[in-house]
């Protein structure tokens, strides 16, 4: 297999979204010729028993998942597993297909190891994703399904977009994620309010027993994040994913005027929100941390702070897929160094 370091200079000459399509095409080759990926998978897929955990009725072989937005249409599940991820979150999927925002809508801040994206939920829509998941589910590693409303759906009709998606997709994934935290669908973040959350989870819980998690934005105070997530858990949320991208453009030297920032500059902001939520909700719900995770040490910090699982997206672009195996091997070493016999003992160690 080609090392990412030799591919990266070529990929970085391309527009970020074009580079994504090149990588996606390579990963989709695992659908037609899985054996092509065997050498990589053998080297980088870490399933050390110390990293195993049972969650949502499934075994997660390791805690490092791919964040939503990379495989929006569930076309790369096999290839993503071959990279070493313990699980993957597909989506965001909307009820109807939609093209997303005009291009260019994805940018690199190379020095800052940061991505700025304003994709706007470009995706093939629920029907096509259903067909693809039907062919794959249940997959050997768990699959999360991240759902969002269509851009053209009025705010007062948003609930019916989410309930339609839950009905159509709950049998085809191990957990669902309510995404009301993307900055790229006008008005979406306004749904991060008490009335909407209460109504949505009441309806969602009547449809399915599958775990339904809420993904939150980092652009609120820790107090607001705690209030929102506590309410969501009271109303039935089975977990919290913190966080999505930030619209705090002061974090980069030359921001574009659209979209959200992810990667290195998001790290501390995302951790601060995660930790505030974990102080309140650890032990009461499942917590997933995402935002700026780029090393085993950072993943370990999130796990000890209360995360059962972590997710990576932007660091994959800057450091390459070898990172996933490195994080997992590093995590196993850190757990052993600190005398743990299983990851579950370390989850929330800082909260006890
Ligand atoms: N998050 C979602 O919930 N749904 C999406 O569709 C989605 N699309 C994304 C597209 C791009 C290009 C990027 C960079 C991120 C996207 N995200 C989306 C956010 C990521 O899942 C993640 O929450 C965020 O990037 C922070 O993690 P990171 O710093 O490891 O990238």
Boltz pocket constraint, residues with backbone or C-beta under 6 A from the ligand:
constraints:
  - pocket:
      binder: B
      contacts: [[A, 67], [A, 68], [A, 69], [A, 70], [A, 72], [A, 91], [A, 92], [A, 106], [A, 115], [A, 117], [A, 119], [A, 121], [A, 146], [A, 179], [A, 182], [A, 215], [A, 243], [A, 244], [A, 245], [A, 261], [A, 262], [A, 263], [A, 264], [A, 266], [A, 290], [A, 291], [A, 292], [A, 293], [A, 311], [A, 312], [A, 313], [A, 314], [A, 315]]
      max_distance: 6.0
